[in-house]
Amino acid sequence: MAKTAKKTKSKPDKLKSKPDKPVVKPDKLDEAPKPYAGLECSRCGCRHFHTTHTTQKKGFIRRRKECRNCGKIINTREEIEILA
């Protein structure tokens, strides 16, 4: 006796269709807050700075800070709030 194999019809793979509505990413306000909200060096990610220069101008204080790890200079500006 000869063995016969059953032929099965192969179904084409279903193409993944795009969703009807675009995927909406949550706003930054919806995300969990960072545990530390201070300065971070954009070059190395270090959070330790040394203030090298401070200048007081009309209405604000300008500080020049240097990253202790890589030496990158960052300028900050702090508004002065006068309480009556």
C-alpha positions as CSV (number, residue, x, y, z in Angstrom):
1,M,0.0,0.0,0.0
2,A,1.1,3.4,-0.8
3,K,1.0,6.1,1.8
4,T,-0.7,9.3,0.7
5,A,-0.1,12.6,2.3
6,K,-3.1,14.8,2.9
7,K,-2.7,18.1,1.2
8,T,-3.7,21.1,3.2
9,K,-4.4,24.5,1.7
10,S,-1.9,27.1,3.0
11,K,-3.5,30.3,4.0
12,P,-1.7,33.5,3.2
13,D,-0.3,35.3,6.2
14,K,-2.5,38.1,7.3
15,L,-0.9,41.4,6.8
16,K,-0.6,43.5,9.9
17,S,-2.8,46.5,9.4
18,K,-2.1,49.9,10.8
19,P,-4.4,51.0,13.7
20,D,-7.2,53.3,12.8
21,K,-6.2,55.9,15.4
22,P,-2.6,57.0,15.8
23,V,-0.8,55.9,19.0
24,V,-0.8,58.8,21.4
25,K,2.2,59.0,23.7
26,P,1.6,60.4,27.2
27,D,2.7,64.0,27.9
28,K,5.7,64.6,30.1
29,L,3.3,65.6,32.8
30,D,1.8,62.1,32.9
31,E,5.2,60.5,33.3
32,A,6.7,59.7,36.7
33,P,8.7,62.6,38.1
34,K,12.5,62.2,38.2
35,P,13.9,61.7,41.6
36,Y,16.4,64.5,41.1
37,A,15.4,67.7,39.4
38,G,18.7,69.7,39.5
39,L,21.4,70.4,36.8
40,E,22.8,67.6,34.8
41,C,25.8,67.9,32.5
42,S,24.8,67.3,28.9
43,R,28.3,65.9,28.1
44,C,28.8,63.3,30.8
45,G,25.6,63.2,32.8
46,C,27.3,64.2,36.1
47,R,25.3,66.3,38.6
48,H,28.2,67.8,40.5
49,F,29.2,71.4,39.6
50,H,31.6,74.0,41.0
51,T,30.6,77.7,40.8
52,T,33.5,79.6,39.2
53,H,31.9,83.0,38.7
54,T,28.9,84.9,40.0
55,T,27.5,88.2,38.7
56,Q,24.6,90.1,40.1
57,K,22.7,92.2,37.5
58,K,19.4,94.1,37.6
59,G,16.7,91.6,38.4
60,F,18.8,88.4,38.2
61,I,22.0,86.6,39.2
62,R,24.2,84.9,36.6
63,R,26.4,82.0,37.6
64,R,29.0,80.2,35.6
65,K,29.4,76.6,36.7
66,E,32.0,73.9,35.8
67,C,31.3,70.2,35.7
68,R,33.6,68.5,38.2
69,N,33.9,65.4,36.1
70,C,34.5,66.7,32.5
71,G,35.0,70.4,32.9
72,K,32.1,71.6,30.7
73,I,31.0,75.2,31.4
74,I,27.3,75.8,32.1
75,N,25.8,79.3,32.6
76,T,22.7,79.7,34.8
77,R,20.4,82.6,35.4
78,E,18.4,83.0,38.6
79,E,15.6,85.5,38.8
80,I,15.5,87.7,41.9
81,E,12.0,87.9,43.5
82,I,11.4,90.8,45.7
83,L,9.0,90.2,48.5
84,A,7.1,93.2,49.8
